[in-house]
Amino acid sequence: MSASDTSLWGIILAGGEGERLKGFACEQFGSAIPKQFCTFVGRRSMLERTIKRARLLIPSERLVVIGTAHHSAHIVRHLGTTAPGTVLLQPANRDTAPGILLPLIHILRKDPTALVAILPADHFILPGHRFMRAVAAAARFVDQGNVDIPVLLAAKPDGPEPEYGWIELGAFVEHNGQQTIHELKQYVEKPPRNQAERLMQHGWLWNTMVIVVRAQALMDLAWKSVPDLARWFTLLKRVMGSPREQEFIEKVYEAIPNTNFSTSVLASRNLKSLVLPIRDVSWSDWGTKERILETTRAHGLRPSVPIRRPHDTMVIPV
């Protein structure tokens, strides 16, 4: 795999607080470590695994990690020395839309023709090389077809998960071996469980939040869906690289509200998108202890620390 023939960049989202897993993190690691910095299996944290996986396709100098300032100690511990400009710290966590727009304008300033792959740092993916082949296929499709709308990667569900976004596939757009592009027919963000059960029965897929898109097309979509937010970040782009940059970033983050990308952009009526279903890949957003237990058990993985199940009187390995 290689991105050398395209200007593909990666945005690694690592700014979340991991609220739902804080209790589990305290139980397992002794403090409320955000999940992207936790090592649940093996020797690498989820962030380190995401970066290693992304490097199968995207050069390190084109990978931008977006974090939050109060997590800087964790980021230094897990990333060490990185290329200048490849780690951006937000003054505060304002959810995923600002977490995408800040690195997006950073990339647009450096490379106006860039393609970007948005890669959350808190997902379990196995095998990683097969998943990144799907990212590469999406990038080739966007680049060679001069496509100006996002391609979402979607996974086959293993249960009626109400905490995920759900995608209904539309008509075929392109078929190339294992990689098939569809139109997005409908998108539902975090449906109630009974609705999720119906969606699963009708063949809907999970949204992985991994998106491949032209950087400028994504900015245009932000202008349509969250114009007030887009306006702030467009103003910020004008002062990037100047002595006023950090001061203006602070000002922006004081002014903007928390804005979720999935709810405000992906689920908006303005969205016209394509979908690439990923095949023979296990994907899970490790947002709960139960999810971690289910996934590790299904793959025969041994957690890095013993995990106590509810009502256990002793530690049971999984």
C-alpha positions, 0 to 999 in steps of 0.5 A: 500500500502506498499514498505516494501517488495521491496527496492523502493526509490523515487526521487522527482524532485523539481529543476525546475524554472517553467519558463512558469508559472513565470508571473502567479506566480507573478500575483497570489503570488507577486513573481516569485515562481517556481510552485512546491512551489506554493499552487494553491488549498487547503493548500499544495504546489505542492511539499508538495502534491507530498511528501504526495502522495509518502508516501502512498507507500514509507517510508520517509527515502527512499524519496530523494528530489532533489532541486536547491541551490538558492531555499533553502529557499523555500525548508526549508519553505515547508519541514521543518525538514527531515531525513538526506540525503533526500534533495539534492541541486544542485549548479545550475539547469541543467535540468532533466537529472542531476536532476535525476542522482545526487539522483540516484548515492546517492541511488546507494551508499546506496542501490545497489539493489534499485528500484526507482520511479521518481516523478516530484513535479509539477504535478496535480494528482487525486486521489493520492492513485489510482495513487500510486497503479499503481506505486506499481504495476509497482514496483512489476512487476520490482521486481518480474520479475527481469526486467531491463528496465524502466516502464513508467506510461502513462495517457489518454489525454484529448486534443492534448497537444503539450508540453507533451511526447506521447507514442504509446503502443505496445504488451501486456506483462502482465495483472493483473486486472486493471494494464496492462503492454505493450511494448513501441512501439514509443515515441514522445517528444513535437510534433507540435499540428497537430501531437498531434491531430493525435496521440490522434486520434490513441490512443497514451497516455501522458507520465507522466514522472513517471518512475519505474526502477532498479537504476542500470538499469537506470544508464546503460541507462544513459551510453548508451544515455548520456555517457558524463553526466554518466561519470561525475556522476560515478566519483562523486559517488566515492567521495560521503561521503568524504570531497571532495564531495561538491567541486566535485559536484560544479566542475561537475555542472560547466562542464556539459551542460543542458540536458533534460531527456525526450529528451535525454534519453526517446526519444533516439533510445537506449530506450527499455521500458515498459508502464503501462497505469493509469486508472481512474486517472486525471493527468496534468503537470501544466505548464501553467495558462490555464492548471490550469484553465481547471483542477480546473474547470473540478474537481470543485476545488476552487483555493487558490487564485482568478484567473483572466481569460484573458479579465476579468474585475472582479475575477471569482471563478472557 
